[in-house]
Amino acid sequence: MSAKTVMLLALLSAFSRAGLNIVDRKQIGHKQLSIIGLNFLNNIFPSALWALLIIAFSGNPDALLSSFLSWHVIIFSGLVQLTAYAYSYAFRYLTVNQVTLASKFADLFIPIGLLLTIGTWTWGNYIFSITTTLVCFPIFLMCNAAKETNMTGAVIICLALTIQASFAPILVSPADSISSYHSVLIFSASVMLWRSLWAFFPAVWQYRLWLPVIPVLVMSPLFYTRTILTLTTQISFIYAVGNPLSMVAWPILNMTGFIAMLLAIFFLHDTVNKVEIYAIIFISFLVLIRFFTV
């Protein structure tokens, strides 16, 4: 898989994940649905659907079962879920913009983590990571002036993202041949099933909050929109981060917060200040430059 393909997959994952943020804001922020219960339901439905589709088209449930029991899948899904919990913790103490910036600052450390785990290093990609992070520095100053930054939350996000990114190429099946495409699709279904299990444990203690929501949820078009976005996000994400060239993917993946800001203008009628708009434009410009120079 070429670096351009990795970047396009990362961009697809970032846009679809930003769409998930918009849907979650609508469901949780506007409709006040249970966060824990909604997290479980939003995981179990797409993962079960994807697993059934894999079995139906492959006719080989043993392959999915074997992947599901693989320690690679268990550890990778655990890292993904831990990162999700890190974001949940950070959102208790940081603003949305500060969380977005903390994600971008992880780009400075992810290439070093990849160097230590798989021995991959490209100065061009590292410069790309640095420049896309420096563009965000004015927003950091603006956020810090408006509200004191909780450094613990920011460090936890950086650490979680760096660990996840560093070990992803080792844990995810390589997607560089026709046969491996099938294996990665199975891998993605297994990861999603495990994430549903991780989400089930906290949800089971609050079942009274989300069980009554199920009939309302399954009748909502947002629920099925989120299912499609979840499948798109997870599959493109696994393809992008499981590649040895994943260093070029992470600066794009960590743009998700900025893309969500842009989408929120159109779908939620949110406002974005000029500094944030300039940052989005500059980062997009840098992505285009890197795309045509890799």
C-alpha positions in Angstrom: 0.0 0.0 0.0 1.4 3.4 -1.0 1.8 6.4 1.3 -0.9 8.2 -0.8 -3.4 5.4 -0.2 -2.6 5.4 3.6 -3.2 9.2 3.6 -6.5 8.8 1.7 -7.7 6.1 4.1 -6.7 8.2 7.1 -8.6 11.2 5.6 -11.7 9.0 5.1 -11.4 7.7 8.7 -11.0 11.3 10.1 -14.1 12.6 8.2 -16.3 9.6 9.2 -15.1 9.9 12.8 -15.9 13.6 12.8 -19.3 12.6 11.5 -19.6 10.3 14.5 -18.8 13.3 16.8 -21.6 15.3 15.2 -24.1 12.4 15.7 -23.0 11.8 19.3 -23.4 15.5 20.0 -26.9 15.3 18.6 -27.8 12.1 20.5 -26.1 12.9 23.8 -25.9 16.7 23.9 -29.3 17.5 22.4 -31.4 14.4 23.2 -29.7 13.7 26.6 -29.4 10.0 26.1 -27.4 7.8 28.4 -23.7 8.0 27.5 -22.7 4.6 28.8 -25.7 2.8 27.3 -25.5 4.6 24.1 -21.8 3.7 23.8 -22.7 0.1 24.2 -25.6 0.1 21.7 -23.6 2.1 19.2 -20.9 -0.6 19.3 -22.9 -3.8 19.5 -25.2 -3.1 16.5 -22.6 -2.3 13.8 -20.2 -5.0 15.1 -22.9 -7.7 15.0 -24.0 -6.5 11.6 -20.5 -6.5 10.2 -19.7 -9.9 11.7 -22.9 -11.4 10.1 -22.0 -9.9 6.7 -18.5 -11.3 7.0 -19.8 -14.8 7.7 -22.5 -14.6 5.0 -20.1 -13.5 2.3 -17.2 -15.7 3.3 -19.2 -18.7 4.4 -16.4 -19.4 6.9 -17.3 -18.5 10.6 -14.2 -20.4 11.8 -12.0 -17.6 10.4 -13.9 -15.0 12.3 -13.8 -17.1 15.5 -10.1 -17.6 15.1 -9.5 -13.9 14.7 -11.7 -13.1 17.6 -9.7 -15.3 19.9 -6.4 -13.9 18.7 -4.3 -12.0 21.3 -3.5 -9.4 18.6 -7.2 -8.5 18.4 -7.7 -8.6 22.1 -4.8 -6.3 22.8 -5.5 -3.9 19.9 -9.1 -3.5 20.8 -8.1 -2.9 24.4 -5.8 -0.2 23.4 -8.5 1.4 21.2 -11.0 1.3 24.1 -8.4 2.7 26.6 -7.9 5.6 24.2 -11.6 6.1 24.1 -11.7 6.2 28.0 -8.7 8.6 27.9 -10.8 11.0 25.8 -13.8 10.5 28.2 -11.6 11.5 31.1 -10.1 14.5 29.3 -13.5 15.8 28.3 -14.3 16.1 32.1 -11.5 18.7 32.6 -10.7 20.1 29.1 -12.7 22.0 26.5 -13.3 20.4 23.1 -10.6 22.6 21.6 -8.1 21.7 24.2 -8.8 17.9 23.7 -8.4 18.5 19.9 -5.0 20.2 20.5 -3.8 17.5 22.9 -4.5 15.0 20.1 -2.4 17.1 17.7 0.5 17.4 20.1 0.6 13.5 20.2 1.9 13.8 16.6 5.2 14.9 17.9 5.7 11.7 19.8 4.0 9.1 17.6 6.8 9.0 15.0 9.3 8.3 17.8 7.1 5.5 19.1 6.9 3.9 15.7 10.7 4.2 15.4 11.1 2.2 18.6 8.6 -0.5 17.8 9.0 -1.1 14.0 12.1 0.9 13.1 10.3 3.2 10.7 11.5 6.8 10.3 11.1 9.4 7.5 12.2 13.0 8.1 9.7 14.2 5.6 6.9 12.6 7.6 8.2 13.9 10.9 8.5 17.5 9.5 4.9 17.0 8.3 3.9 16.0 11.9 5.7 19.0 13.4 4.3 21.6 11.0 0.7 20.4 11.3 1.1 20.7 15.1 2.8 24.1 15.1 -0.1 25.5 13.1 -2.3 24.8 16.1 -0.1 26.7 18.6 -2.1 30.0 18.3 -5.3 28.0 19.2 -3.4 26.6 22.2 -2.5 30.1 23.4 -6.1 31.2 22.9 -7.6 28.3 24.8 -5.1 28.6 27.6 -5.9 32.2 28.0 -9.6 31.4 28.2 -9.4 28.5 30.6 -6.5 26.9 32.5 -5.4 23.7 30.8 -5.5 20.5 32.9 -2.1 19.0 31.9 -3.0 15.6 33.4 -5.8 15.2 30.9 -3.7 16.4 28.0 -0.8 14.1 29.0 -3.1 11.1 29.2 -4.5 11.7 25.7 -0.9 12.1 24.3 0.3 9.0 26.1 -2.8 6.8 25.0 -2.5 7.9 21.4 1.2 7.4 21.3 1.0 3.8 22.7 -1.9 2.9 20.4 -0.1 4.3 17.3 3.2 2.7 18.2 1.9 -0.8 18.5 -0.8 -0.7 15.9 1.4 -1.9 13.0 2.5 -4.9 15.0 -1.0 -5.9 16.1 -2.9 -5.2 12.9 -2.7 -7.6 10.0 -0.8 -6.0 7.0 -3.1 -4.9 4.2 -0.7 -5.2 1.2 -2.2 -8.0 -0.8 -5.6 -9.3 -2.0 -5.6 -12.1 0.5 -4.8 -9.8 3.4 -7.6 -7.4 2.5 -10.0 -10.2 3.5 -8.0 -10.9 6.7 -8.1 -7.2 7.7 -11.9 -7.1 7.2 -12.2 -10.1 9.5 -9.8 -8.4 11.9 -11.9 -5.2 11.9 -15.1 -7.3 12.7 -13.2 -9.0 15.6 -12.0 -5.7 17.0 -15.5 -4.2 16.9 -16.9 -7.3 18.7 -14.3 -7.0 21.4 -15.0 -3.2 21.8 -18.6 -4.1 22.3 -17.6 -6.5 25.1 -15.4 -3.8 26.7 -18.4 -1.4 26.5 -20.8 -4.0 27.9 -19.1 -4.3 31.3 -19.8 -0.7 32.4 -23.2 -0.6 30.6 -24.6 -3.7 32.4 -24.5 -1.8 35.8 -26.7 1.0 34.3 -29.1 -1.1 32.2 -32.1 0.7 33.6 -30.9 3.9 32.0 -30.5 2.6 28.4 -32.9 -0.4 28.0 -35.9 1.9 27.6 -34.1 3.9 25.0 -33.7 0.9 22.6 -37.1 1.3 20.8 -36.6 5.0 20.3 -33.0 4.6 19.2 -33.7 1.9 16.5 -36.4 4.1 15.0 -34.1 7.0 14.6 -32.3 7.6 11.2 -29.3 8.9 13.2 -28.8 5.4 14.7 -28.4 3.9 11.2 -26.3 6.8 10.0 -24.0 6.2 12.9 -23.8 2.5 12.1 -22.5 3.3 8.6 -20.1 5.9 9.9 -18.8 3.5 12.5 -18.1 0.8 9.9 -16.4 3.3 7.6 -14.3 4.7 10.5 -13.1 1.4 11.9 -12.2 -0.3 8.7 -10.4 2.7 7.2 -8.7 3.3 10.5 -7.4 -0.3 10.8 -6.1 -0.2 7.2 -4.3 3.1 7.8 -2.7 2.5 11.2 -1.8 -1.2 10.5 0.5 -0.1 7.7 4.3 0.4 8.2 3.7 3.8 6.7 1.2 4.8 9.4 3.5 7.7 10.5 2.0 9.7 7.6 -1.6 8.8 8.7 -1.6 10.0 12.3 -1.3 13.8 11.6 -4.4 13.4 9.4 -6.3 11.1 11.9 -5.6 13.6 14.7 -7.3 16.3 12.6 -10.6 14.8 13.4 -11.5 17.5 16.0 -10.9 20.2 13.5 -13.0 18.5 10.8 -15.7 18.0 13.4 -15.6 21.8 14.1 -16.1 22.4 10.4 -19.0 20.0 10.1 -20.6 21.4 13.2 -21.0 24.7 11.4 -23.2 23.1 8.7 -25.1 20.5 10.8 -25.3 21.9 14.3 -25.0 25.6 13.4 -22.0 26.0 15.7 -19.7 29.0 15.4 -15.9 28.8 14.8 -13.5 31.7 15.3 -11.1 33.0 12.7 -8.0 31.4 14.4 -9.6 27.9 14.1 -10.6 28.5 10.5 -7.1 29.6 9.6 -5.7 26.5 11.4 -8.0 24.2 9.4 -7.1 25.9 6.1 -3.3 25.7 6.8 -3.4 22.1 7.9 -5.4 21.2 4.8 -2.8 23.0 2.7 0.0 21.1 4.4 -1.8 17.8 3.9 -2.2 18.5 0.2 1.5 19.4 -0.1 2.5 16.2 1.7 0.1 14.1 -0.4 1.8 15.3 -3.7 5.3 14.9 -2.4 5.3 11.5 -0.8 
